[in-house]
Amino acid sequence: SMSADGYIDPSDCANFPGATVLGISIQAALAGDRVDVVTFGPVVCLTDATPGSLIYASDTAGEPSETVGTKDVLVGIAEAATVLFVRPEFIDRS
Protein backbone atom coordinates (compact mmCIF):
# COMPACT_ATOMS: atom_id res chain seq x y z
CA SER A 1 0.00 0.00 0.00
CA MET A 2 1.04 3.60 -0.51
CA SER A 3 1.67 5.14 2.89
CA ALA A 4 1.37 8.78 3.87
CA ASP A 5 5.19 9.05 3.93
CA GLY A 6 5.32 8.21 0.21
CA TYR A 7 6.76 4.73 0.67
CA ILE A 8 5.19 1.44 -0.32
CA ASP A 9 4.65 -0.84 2.69
CA PRO A 10 2.88 -4.18 3.27
CA SER A 11 -0.82 -3.41 3.69
CA ASP A 12 -2.09 -3.46 7.26
CA CYS A 13 -5.71 -2.33 7.59
CA ALA A 14 -5.40 -1.76 11.31
CA ASN A 15 -2.56 0.74 10.89
CA PHE A 16 -2.92 2.52 7.54
CA PRO A 17 -6.01 4.73 7.55
CA GLY A 18 -4.86 6.90 4.65
CA ALA A 19 -3.11 4.28 2.51
CA THR A 20 -4.35 2.62 -0.64
CA VAL A 21 -3.54 -0.91 -1.85
CA LEU A 22 -1.75 -0.69 -5.19
CA GLY A 23 -1.07 -4.34 -5.95
CA ILE A 24 0.78 -7.47 -4.85
CA SER A 25 4.56 -7.69 -4.71
CA ILE A 26 5.89 -10.84 -6.34
CA GLN A 27 8.91 -11.06 -4.05
CA ALA A 28 9.94 -10.23 -0.50
CA ALA A 29 12.00 -7.08 0.02
CA LEU A 30 13.83 -5.02 2.57
CA ALA A 31 13.40 -1.28 3.10
CA GLY A 32 14.74 0.59 0.07
CA ASP A 33 14.62 -2.44 -2.27
CA ARG A 34 12.85 -2.22 -5.61
CA VAL A 35 10.21 -4.87 -6.28
CA ASP A 36 7.94 -5.90 -9.12
CA VAL A 37 4.25 -5.37 -8.31
CA VAL A 38 1.23 -6.83 -10.08
CA THR A 39 -1.52 -4.20 -10.22
CA PHE A 40 -3.96 -6.21 -12.35
CA GLY A 41 -3.89 -9.91 -13.12
CA PRO A 42 -3.19 -13.31 -11.57
CA VAL A 43 -0.60 -13.99 -8.83
CA VAL A 44 0.04 -17.22 -6.92
CA CYS A 45 -0.02 -15.91 -3.33
CA LEU A 46 -2.99 -17.51 -1.53
CA THR A 47 -3.40 -20.60 0.63
CA ASP A 48 -6.67 -22.56 0.65
CA ALA A 49 -8.83 -19.70 -0.65
CA THR A 50 -12.36 -20.37 -1.83
CA PRO A 51 -12.42 -19.89 -5.63
CA GLY A 52 -14.63 -16.93 -6.53
CA SER A 53 -14.36 -15.30 -3.11
CA LEU A 54 -13.38 -11.68 -2.62
CA ILE A 55 -9.92 -11.19 -1.12
CA TYR A 56 -9.22 -8.22 1.15
CA ALA A 57 -6.23 -6.56 2.79
CA SER A 58 -6.20 -7.82 6.36
CA ASP A 59 -5.12 -6.48 9.74
CA THR A 60 -1.95 -8.61 9.39
CA ALA A 61 0.63 -6.70 7.37
CA GLY A 62 1.08 -8.11 3.88
CA GLU A 63 -1.42 -10.96 4.27
CA PRO A 64 -4.46 -10.95 1.94
CA SER A 65 -7.53 -12.62 3.43
CA GLU A 66 -11.11 -13.64 2.70
CA THR A 67 -12.01 -11.72 5.87
CA VAL A 68 -12.38 -7.94 5.80
CA GLY A 69 -9.88 -6.10 8.01
CA THR A 70 -10.45 -2.87 9.95
CA LYS A 71 -10.83 -1.08 6.61
CA ASP A 72 -12.78 -2.57 3.70
CA VAL A 73 -10.00 -2.79 1.08
CA LEU A 74 -10.56 -5.19 -1.80
CA VAL A 75 -7.34 -6.69 -3.20
CA GLY A 76 -8.95 -8.98 -5.79
CA ILE A 77 -10.78 -12.23 -6.38
CA ALA A 78 -9.62 -15.81 -5.73
CA GLU A 79 -9.32 -17.53 -9.11
CA ALA A 80 -8.27 -20.76 -7.40
CA ALA A 81 -7.20 -21.89 -3.93
CA THR A 82 -3.73 -20.39 -4.49
CA VAL A 83 -4.30 -17.82 -7.26
CA LEU A 84 -5.40 -14.23 -6.61
CA PHE A 85 -6.64 -12.13 -9.53
CA VAL A 86 -5.37 -8.74 -8.39
CA ARG A 87 -7.83 -5.87 -8.80
CA PRO A 88 -7.41 -3.44 -5.89
CA GLU A 89 -10.20 -1.15 -4.75
CA PHE A 90 -10.38 0.98 -1.60
CA ILE A 91 -14.00 0.76 -0.47
CA ASP A 92 -14.16 2.11 3.12
CA ARG A 93 -12.67 5.59 3.37
CA SER A 94 -14.07 6.32 6.85
N, CA, C and O atoms as a Tinker XYZ file with bonds, in Angstrom:
   376  protein
     1  N      0.837000   -1.189000    0.000000    73     2
     2  CA     0.000000    0.000000    0.000000    64     1     3
     3  C      0.874000    1.241000    0.000000    63     2     4     5
     4  O      2.010000    1.214000    0.473000    81     3
     5  N      0.341000    2.317000   -0.528000    73     3     6
     6  CA     1.037000    3.601000   -0.511000    64     5     7
     7  C      0.757000    4.253000    0.828000    63     6     8     9
     8  O     -0.397000    4.509000    1.175000    81     7
     9  N      1.809000    4.521000    1.575000    73     7    10
    10  CA     1.673000    5.137000    2.888000    64     9    11
    11  C      1.769000    6.655000    2.796000    63    10    12    13
    12  O      2.208000    7.200000    1.783000    81    11
    13  N      1.360000    7.320000    3.851000    73    11    14
    14  CA     1.366000    8.781000    3.875000    64    13    15
    15  C      2.772000    9.356000    3.709000    63    14    16    17
    16  O      2.931000   10.492000    3.264000    81    15
    17  N      3.805000    8.563000    4.071000    73    15    18
    18  CA     5.187000    9.049000    3.933000    64    17    19
    19  C      5.731000    8.885000    2.517000    63    18    20    21
    20  O      6.885000    9.225000    2.255000    81    19
    21  N      4.905000    8.364000    1.598000    73    19    22
    22  CA     5.318000    8.212000    0.209000    64    21    23
    23  C      5.984000    6.891000   -0.108000    63    22    24    25
    24  O      6.342000    6.643000   -1.259000    81    23
    25  N      6.157000    6.039000    0.888000    73    23    26
    26  CA     6.764000    4.733000    0.671000    64    25    27
    27  C      5.691000    3.669000    0.483000    63    26    28    29
    28  O      4.549000    3.835000    0.912000    81    27
    29  N      6.074000    2.581000   -0.162000    73    27    30
    30  CA     5.192000    1.436000   -0.323000    64    29    31
    31  C      5.503000    0.464000    0.808000    63    30    32    33
    32  O      6.659000    0.084000    0.996000    81    31
    33  N      4.491000    0.061000    1.558000    73    31    34
    34  CA     4.646000   -0.844000    2.687000    64    33    35
    35  C      3.645000   -1.984000    2.563000    63    34    36    37
    36  O      2.646000   -1.847000    1.857000    81    35
    37  N      3.896000   -3.125000    3.248000    73    35    38
    38  CA     2.881000   -4.182000    3.271000    64    37    39
    39  C      1.582000   -3.627000    3.859000    63    38    40    41
    40  O      1.604000   -2.943000    4.883000    81    39
    41  N      0.475000   -3.916000    3.224000    73    39    42
    42  CA    -0.819000   -3.410000    3.685000    64    41    43
    43  C     -1.167000   -3.964000    5.050000    63    42    44    45
    44  O     -0.971000   -5.150000    5.318000    81    43
    45  N     -1.679000   -3.113000    5.902000    73    43    46
    46  CA    -2.086000   -3.461000    7.257000    64    45    47
    47  C     -3.287000   -2.583000    7.580000    63    46    48    49
    48  O     -3.124000   -1.423000    7.959000    81    47
    49  N     -4.487000   -3.124000    7.434000    73    47    50
    50  CA    -5.707000   -2.332000    7.589000    64    49    51
    51  C     -5.866000   -1.709000    8.967000    63    50    52    53
    52  O     -6.532000   -0.683000    9.108000    81    51
    53  N     -5.272000   -2.304000    9.969000    73    51    54
    54  CA    -5.401000   -1.763000   11.314000    64    53    55
    55  C     -4.541000   -0.518000   11.509000    63    54    56    57
    56  O     -4.795000    0.272000   12.419000    81    55
    57  N     -3.524000   -0.335000   10.663000    73    55    58
    58  CA    -2.561000    0.742000   10.888000    64    57    59
    59  C     -2.303000    1.645000    9.682000    63    58    60    61
    60  O     -1.293000    2.349000    9.661000    81    59
    61  N     -3.180000    1.649000    8.683000    73    59    62
    62  CA    -2.924000    2.521000    7.544000    64    61    63
    63  C     -4.190000    3.231000    7.070000    63    62    64    65
    64  O     -4.664000    2.970000    5.964000    81    63
    65  N     -4.735000    4.112000    7.879000    73    63    66
    66  CA    -6.014000    4.734000    7.551000    64    65    67
    67  C     -6.013000    5.550000    6.259000    63    66    68    69
    68  O     -7.061000    5.690000    5.629000    81    67
    69  N     -4.869000    6.088000    5.852000    73    67    70
    70  CA    -4.856000    6.903000    4.646000    64    69    71
    71  C     -4.228000    6.225000    3.446000    63    70    72    73
    72  O     -4.106000    6.844000    2.389000    81    71
    73  N     -3.826000    4.966000    3.580000    73    71    74
    74  CA    -3.111000    4.278000    2.509000    64    73    75
    75  C     -4.064000    3.595000    1.543000    63    74    76    77
    76  O     -5.229000    3.359000    1.863000    81    75
    77  N     -3.566000    3.286000    0.379000    73    75    78
    78  CA    -4.347000    2.617000   -0.643000    64    77    79
    79  C     -3.565000    1.432000   -1.190000    63    78    80    81
    80  O     -2.391000    1.579000   -1.531000    81    79
    81  N     -4.188000    0.262000   -1.283000    73    79    82
    82  CA    -3.542000   -0.909000   -1.849000    64    81    83
    83  C     -3.331000   -0.666000   -3.340000    63    82    84    85
    84  O     -4.254000   -0.289000   -4.062000    81    83
    85  N     -2.093000   -0.892000   -3.785000    73    83    86
    86  CA    -1.747000   -0.686000   -5.190000    64    85    87
    87  C     -1.616000   -1.982000   -5.958000    63    86    88    89
    88  O     -1.829000   -2.002000   -7.171000    81    87
    89  N     -1.271000   -3.067000   -5.281000    73    87    90
    90  CA    -1.070000   -4.342000   -5.952000    64    89    91
    91  C     -0.409000   -5.333000   -5.018000    63    90    92    93
    92  O     -0.374000   -5.134000   -3.804000    81    91
    93  N      0.121000   -6.413000   -5.599000    73    91    94
    94  CA     0.782000   -7.471000   -4.848000    64    93    95
    95  C      2.221000   -7.586000   -5.331000    63    94    96    97
    96  O      2.477000   -7.751000   -6.524000    81    95
    97  N      3.152000   -7.498000   -4.395000    73    95    98
    98  CA     4.562000   -7.690000   -4.715000    64    97    99
    99  C      4.785000   -9.159000   -5.040000    63    98   100   101
   100  O      4.177000  -10.031000   -4.420000    81    99
   101  N      5.643000   -9.437000   -5.999000    73    99   102
   102  CA     5.888000  -10.837000   -6.340000    64   101   103
   103  C      7.168000  -11.371000   -5.702000    63   102   104   105
   104  O      7.604000  -12.481000   -6.006000    81   103
   105  N      7.766000  -10.571000   -4.815000    73   103   106
   106  CA     8.910000  -11.056000   -4.052000    64   105   107
   107  C      9.006000  -10.296000   -2.741000    63   106   108   109
   108  O      8.473000   -9.194000   -2.607000    81   107
   109  N      9.689000  -10.894000   -1.777000    73   107   110
   110  CA     9.938000  -10.226000   -0.496000    64   109   111
   111  C     11.006000   -9.163000   -0.699000    63   110   112   113
   112  O     11.807000   -9.255000   -1.630000    81   111
   113  N     11.023000   -8.161000    0.159000    73   111   114
   114  CA    12.003000   -7.085000    0.017000    64   113   115
   115  C     12.320000   -6.470000    1.361000    63   114   116   117
   116  O     11.562000   -6.604000    2.322000    81   115
   117  N     13.439000   -5.804000    1.412000    73   115   118
   118  CA    13.834000   -5.020000    2.574000    64   117   119
   119  C     13.595000   -3.552000    2.272000    63   118   120   121
   120  O     13.416000   -3.181000    1.111000    81   119
   121  N     13.589000   -2.720000    3.288000    73   119   122
   122  CA    13.398000   -1.277000    3.100000    64   121   123
   123  C     14.401000   -0.750000    2.077000    63   122   124   125
   124  O     15.598000   -1.024000    2.169000    81   123
   125  N     13.903000    0.001000    1.111000    73   123   126
   126  CA    14.744000    0.588000    0.074000    64   125   127
   127  C     14.910000   -0.266000   -1.164000    63   126   128   129
   128  O     15.393000    0.225000   -2.184000    81   127
   129  N     14.515000   -1.561000   -1.104000    73   127   130
   130  CA    14.616000   -2.437000   -2.274000    64   129   131
   131  C     13.539000   -2.106000   -3.292000    63   130   132   133
   132  O     12.451000   -1.652000   -2.937000    81   131
   133  N     13.847000   -2.333000   -4.544000    73   131   134
   134  CA    12.852000   -2.221000   -5.614000    64   133   135
   135  C     12.221000   -3.591000   -5.822000    63   134   136   137
   136  O     12.906000   -4.613000   -5.767000    81   135
   137  N     10.913000   -3.608000   -6.060000    73   135   138
   138  CA    10.208000   -4.873000   -6.282000    64   137   139
   139  C      9.267000   -4.732000   -7.467000    63   138   140   141
   140  O      8.829000   -3.633000   -7.806000    81   139
   141  N      8.964000   -5.867000   -8.092000    73   139   142
   142  CA     7.936000   -5.902000   -9.125000    64   141   143
   143  C      6.595000   -6.082000   -8.440000    63   142   144   145
   144  O      6.464000   -6.881000   -7.513000    81   143
   145  N      5.591000   -5.330000   -8.903000    73   143   146
   146  CA     4.252000   -5.366000   -8.309000    64   145   147
   147  C      3.231000   -5.614000   -9.403000    63   146   148   149
   148  O      3.247000   -4.954000  -10.442000    81   147
   149  N      2.343000   -6.569000   -9.165000    73   147   150
   150  CA     1.233000   -6.831000  -10.076000    64   149   151
   151  C      0.072000   -5.953000   -9.643000    63   150   152   153
   152  O     -0.394000   -6.055000   -8.508000    81   151
   153  N     -0.401000   -5.089000  -10.540000    73   151   154
   154  CA    -1.517000   -4.204000  -10.224000    64   153   155
   155  C     -2.839000   -4.702000  -10.806000    63   154   156   157
   156  O     -3.911000   -4.247000  -10.410000    81   155
   157  N     -2.751000   -5.637000  -11.746000    73   155   158
   158  CA    -3.962000   -6.213000  -12.351000    64   157   159
   159  C     -3.570000   -7.527000  -13.006000    63   158   160   161
   160  O     -2.737000   -7.560000  -13.912000    81   159
   161  N     -4.176000   -8.605000  -12.538000    73   159   162
   162  CA    -3.888000   -9.907000  -13.123000    64   161   163
   163  C     -3.611000  -10.960000  -12.061000    63   162   164   165
   164  O     -3.642000  -10.667000  -10.866000    81   163
   165  N     -3.339000  -12.198000  -12.500000    73   163   166
   166  CA    -3.186000  -13.315000  -11.573000    64   165   167
   167  C     -1.811000  -13.385000  -10.906000    63   166   168   169
   168  O     -0.785000  -13.101000  -11.523000    81   167
   169  N     -1.823000  -13.774000   -9.620000    73   167   170
   170  CA    -0.604000  -13.991000   -8.833000    64   169   171
   171  C     -0.840000  -15.188000   -7.922000    63   170   172   173
   172  O     -1.885000  -15.281000   -7.279000    81   171
   173  N      0.116000  -16.099000   -7.863000    73   171   174
   174  CA     0.035000  -17.215000   -6.922000    64   173   175
   175  C      0.529000  -16.693000   -5.580000    63   174   176   177
   176  O      1.729000  -16.490000   -5.394000    81   175
   177  N     -0.403000  -16.471000   -4.631000    73   175   178
   178  CA    -0.025000  -15.907000   -3.327000    64   177   179
   179  C     -1.001000  -16.280000   -2.220000    63   178   180   181
   180  O     -0.870000  -15.795000   -1.096000    81   179
   181  N     -1.980000  -17.133000   -2.518000    73   179   182
   182  CA    -2.990000  -17.507000   -1.527000    64   181   183
   183  C     -2.782000  -18.934000   -1.036000    63   182   184   185
   184  O     -2.065000  -19.722000   -1.652000    81   183
   185  N     -3.421000  -19.248000    0.084000    73   183   186
   186  CA    -3.397000  -20.602000    0.629000    64   185   187
   187  C     -4.822000  -20.993000    0.982000    63   186   188   189
   188  O     -5.447000  -20.360000    1.834000    81   187
   189  N     -5.337000  -22.021000    0.343000    73   187   190
   190  CA    -6.671000  -22.559000    0.655000    64   189   191
   191  C     -7.802000  -21.544000    0.535000    63   190   192   193
   192  O     -8.740000  -21.582000    1.331000    81   191
   193  N     -7.738000  -20.644000   -0.432000    73   191   194
   194  CA    -8.830000  -19.699000   -0.648000    64   193   195
   195  C    -10.001000  -20.401000   -1.335000    63   194   196   197
   196  O     -9.824000  -21.420000   -2.003000    81   195
   197  N    -11.172000  -19.851000   -1.163000    73   195   198
   198  CA   -12.357000  -20.365000   -1.829000    64   197   199
   199  C    -12.450000  -19.708000   -3.204000    63   198   200   201
   200  O    -12.621000  -18.491000   -3.284000    81   199
   201  N    -12.341000  -20.483000   -4.294000    73   199   202
   202  CA   -12.418000  -19.889000   -5.627000    64   201   203
   203  C    -13.677000  -19.041000   -5.782000    63   202   204   205
   204  O    -14.771000  -19.466000   -5.409000    81   203
   205  N    -13.518000  -17.854000   -6.328000    73   203   206
   206  CA   -14.628000  -16.932000   -6.535000    64   205   207
   207  C    -14.854000  -15.977000   -5.373000    63   206   208   209
   208  O    -15.661000  -15.055000   -5.483000    81   207
   209  N    -14.157000  -16.181000   -4.265000    73   207   210
   210  CA   -14.360000  -15.301000   -3.110000    64   209   211
   211  C    -13.580000  -14.002000   -3.268000    63   210   212   213
   212  O    -12.550000  -13.954000   -3.941000    81   211
   213  N    -14.089000  -12.958000   -2.639000    73   211   214
   214  CA   -13.381000  -11.679000   -2.622000    64   213   215
   215  C    -12.229000  -11.779000   -1.636000    63   214   216   217
   216  O    -12.357000  -12.406000   -0.584000    81   215
   217  N    -11.115000  -11.168000   -1.973000    73   215   218
   218  CA    -9.920000  -11.185000   -1.119000    64   217   219
   219  C     -9.613000   -9.745000   -0.718000    63   218   220   221
   220  O     -9.567000   -8.844000   -1.555000    81   219
   221  N     -9.406000   -9.555000    0.576000    73   219   222
   222  CA    -9.219000   -8.222000    1.147000    64   221   223
   223  C     -7.832000   -8.077000    1.768000    63   222   224   225
   224  O     -7.171000   -9.069000    2.073000    81   223
   225  N     -7.404000   -6.837000    1.950000    73   223   226
   226  CA    -6.235000   -6.558000    2.787000    64   225   227
   227  C     -6.681000   -6.831000    4.215000    63   226   228   229
   228  O     -7.797000   -6.483000    4.598000    81   227
   229  N     -5.814000   -7.453000    4.999000    73   227   230
   230  CA    -6.200000   -7.816000    6.362000    64   229   231
   231  C     -5.509000   -6.922000    7.391000    63   230   232   233
   232  O     -4.764000   -6.007000    7.041000    81   231
   233  N     -5.772000   -7.206000    8.656000    73   231   234
   234  CA    -5.118000   -6.475000    9.738000    64   233   235
   235  C     -3.717000   -7.029000   10.026000    63   234   236   237
   236  O     -3.018000   -6.516000   10.900000    81   235
   237  N     -3.308000   -8.068000    9.298000    73   235   238
   238  CA    -1.955000   -8.612000    9.385000    64   237   239
   239  C     -1.172000   -8.105000    8.186000    63   238   240   241
   240  O     -1.520000   -8.402000    7.043000    81   239
   241  N     -0.127000   -7.349000    8.441000    73   239   242
   242  CA     0.632000   -6.696000    7.368000    64   241   243
   243  C      1.052000   -7.669000    6.275000    63   242   244   245
   244  O      1.704000   -8.680000    6.537000    81   243
   245  N      0.666000   -7.343000    5.045000    73   243   246
   246  CA     1.084000   -8.110000    3.884000    64   245   247
   247  C      0.366000   -9.420000    3.653000    63   246   248   249
   248  O      0.779000  -10.197000    2.792000    81   247
   249  N     -0.709000   -9.695000    4.402000    73   247   250
   250  CA    -1.420000  -10.964000    4.269000    64   249   251
   251  C     -2.832000  -10.756000    3.735000    63   250   252   253
   252  O     -3.705000  -10.331000    4.492000    81   251
   253  N     -3.089000  -11.041000    2.456000    73   251   254
   254  CA    -4.458000  -10.949000    1.940000    64   253   255
   255  C     -5.328000  -12.019000    2.599000    63   254   256   257
   256  O     -4.839000  -13.074000    3.002000    81   255
   257  N     -6.633000  -11.725000    2.702000    73   255   258
   258  CA    -7.530000  -12.623000    3.429000    64   257   259
   259  C     -8.945000  -12.575000    2.843000    63   258   260   261
   260  O     -9.337000  -11.595000    2.208000    81   259
   261  N     -9.692000  -13.642000    3.068000    73   259   262
   262  CA   -11.108000  -13.643000    2.696000    64   261   263
   263  C    -11.936000  -12.850000    3.699000    63   262   264   265
   264  O    -13.111000  -12.577000    3.454000    81   263
   265  N    -11.338000  -12.479000    4.821000    73   263   266
   266  CA   -12.006000  -11.721000    5.875000    64   265   267
   267  C    -11.633000  -10.250000    5.778000    63   266   268   269
   268  O    -10.457000   -9.914000    5.634000    81   267
   269  N    -12.616000   -9.383000    5.857000    73   267   270
   270  CA   -12.384000   -7.939000    5.803000    64   269   271
   271  C    -11.631000   -7.504000    7.053000    63   270   272   273
   272  O    -11.953000   -7.944000    8.157000    81   271
   273  N    -10.627000   -6.641000    6.885000    73   271   274
   274  CA    -9.885000   -6.103000    8.012000    64   273   275
   275  C    -10.601000   -4.888000    8.592000    63   274   276   277
   276  O    -11.793000   -4.697000    8.353000    81   275
   277  N     -9.885000   -4.073000    9.347000    73   275   278
   278  CA   -10.446000   -2.868000    9.955000    64   277   279
   279  C    -11.010000   -1.933000    8.890000    63   278   280   281
   280  O    -12.046000   -1.302000    9.100000    81   279
   281  N    -10.341000   -1.844000    7.764000    73   279   282
   282  CA   -10.834000   -1.083000    6.608000    64   281   283
   283  C    -11.257000   -2.071000    5.534000    63   282   284   285
   284  O    -10.675000   -3.149000    5.416000    81   283
   285  N    -12.250000   -1.715000    4.764000    73   283   286
   286  CA   -12.776000   -2.567000    3.701000    64   285   287
   287  C    -11.996000   -2.279000    2.425000    63   286   288   289
   288  O    -12.376000   -1.411000    1.638000    81   287
   289  N    -10.887000   -3.021000    2.220000    73   287   290
   290  CA   -10.003000   -2.786000    1.084000    64   289   291
   291  C     -9.927000   -4.053000    0.250000    63   290   292   293
   292  O     -9.296000   -5.030000    0.653000    81   291
   293  N    -10.564000   -4.040000   -0.905000    73   291   294
   294  CA   -10.557000   -5.194000   -1.801000    64   293   295
   295  C     -9.214000   -5.273000   -2.521000    63   294   296   297
   296  O     -8.742000   -4.290000   -3.092000    81   295
   297  N     -8.601000   -6.472000   -2.485000    73   295   298
   298  CA    -7.345000   -6.692000   -3.201000    64   297   299
   299  C     -7.625000   -7.376000   -4.531000    63   298   300   301
   300  O     -6.955000   -7.097000   -5.525000    81   299
   301  N     -8.615000   -8.272000   -4.557000    73   299   302
   302  CA    -8.947000   -8.977000   -5.789000    64   301   303
   303  C     -9.914000  -10.113000   -5.533000    63   302   304   305
   304  O    -10.672000  -10.104000   -4.563000    81   303
   305  N     -9.873000  -11.096000   -6.427000    73   303   306
   306  CA   -10.784000  -12.234000   -6.379000    64   305   307
   307  C     -9.964000  -13.514000   -6.487000    63   306   308   309
   308  O     -9.036000  -13.596000   -7.291000    81   307
   309  N    -10.311000  -14.520000   -5.668000    73   307   310
   310  CA    -9.618000  -15.812000   -5.730000    64   309   311
   311  C    -10.023000  -16.538000   -7.006000    63   310   312   313
   312  O    -11.185000  -16.907000   -7.178000    81   311
   313  N     -9.068000  -16.740000   -7.891000    73   311   314
   314  CA    -9.318000  -17.533000   -9.108000    64   313   315
   315  C     -9.290000  -19.026000   -8.788000    63   314   316   317
   316  O    -10.023000  -19.820000   -9.378000    81   315
   317  N     -8.438000  -19.381000   -7.853000    73   315   318
   318  CA    -8.268000  -20.763000   -7.400000    64   317   319
   319  C     -7.815000  -20.705000   -5.945000    63   318   320   321
   320  O     -7.662000  -19.618000   -5.388000    81   319
   321  N     -7.601000  -21.847000   -5.335000    73   319   322
   322  CA    -7.200000  -21.893000   -3.927000    64   321   323
   323  C     -5.897000  -21.145000   -3.668000    63   322   324   325
   324  O     -5.679000  -20.650000   -2.562000    81   323
   325  N     -5.031000  -21.057000   -4.672000    73   323   326
   326  CA    -3.734000  -20.395000   -4.489000    64   325   327
   327  C     -3.524000  -19.185000   -5.389000    63   326   328   329
   328  O     -2.496000  -18.515000   -5.286000    81   327
   329  N     -4.481000  -18.891000   -6.273000    73   327   330
   330  CA    -4.301000  -17.817000   -7.261000    64   329   331
   331  C     -5.242000  -16.643000   -6.981000    63   330   332   333
   332  O     -6.461000  -16.804000   -6.929000    81   331
   333  N     -4.655000  -15.475000   -6.804000    73   331   334
   334  CA    -5.403000  -14.234000   -6.614000    64   333   335
   335  C     -5.402000  -13.455000   -7.923000    63   334   336   337
   336  O     -4.340000  -13.211000   -8.495000    81   335
   337  N     -6.579000  -13.062000   -8.404000    73   335   338
   338  CA    -6.644000  -12.130000   -9.527000    64   337   339
   339  C     -6.662000  -10.739000   -8.906000    63   338   340   341
   340  O     -7.666000  -10.314000   -8.336000    81   339
   341  N     -5.548000  -10.044000   -9.023000    73   339   342
   342  CA    -5.367000   -8.742000   -8.387000    64   341   343
   343  C     -6.209000   -7.692000   -9.106000    63   342   344   345
   344  O     -6.144000   -7.545000  -10.327000    81   343
   345  N     -7.003000   -6.965000   -8.314000    73   343   346
   346  CA    -7.829000   -5.865000   -8.805000    64   345   347
   347  C     -8.175000   -4.995000   -7.608000    63   346   348   349
   348  O     -9.307000   -5.031000   -7.127000    81   347
   349  N     -7.210000   -4.206000   -7.115000    73   347   350
   350  CA    -7.409000   -3.439000   -5.889000    64   349   351
   351  C     -8.514000   -2.386000   -5.987000    63   350   352   353
   352  O     -8.751000   -1.792000   -7.039000    81   351
   353  N     -9.178000   -2.180000   -4.846000    73   351   354
   354  CA   -10.203000   -1.150000   -4.755000    64   353   355
   355  C    -10.360000   -0.761000   -3.288000    63   354   356   357
   356  O    -10.622000   -1.621000   -2.447000    81   355
   357  N    -10.204000    0.511000   -2.976000    73   355   358
   358  CA   -10.380000    0.985000   -1.602000    64   357   359
   359  C    -11.845000    1.338000   -1.436000    63   358   360   361
   360  O    -12.330000    2.275000   -2.068000    81   359
   361  N    -12.556000    0.603000   -0.597000    73   359   362
   362  CA   -14.003000    0.758000   -0.468000    64   361   363
   363  C    -14.361000    1.661000    0.707000    63   362   364   365
   364  O    -15.144000    2.597000    0.545000    81   363
   365  N    -13.801000    1.398000    1.888000    73   363   366
   366  CA   -14.160000    2.111000    3.118000    64   365   367
   367  C    -13.176000    3.229000    3.398000    63   366   368   369
   368  O    -12.062000    2.968000    3.852000    81   367
   369  N    -13.558000    4.454000    3.140000    73   367   370
   370  CA   -12.668000    5.590000    3.366000    64   369   371
   371  C    -12.892000    6.247000    4.717000    63   370   372   373
   372  O    -12.245000    7.249000    5.021000    81   371
   373  N    -13.797000    5.709000    5.541000    73   371   374
   374  CA   -14.068000    6.318000    6.849000    64   373   375
   375  C    -13.070000    5.907000    7.890000    63   374   376
   376  O    -13.165000    6.337000    9.040000    81   375
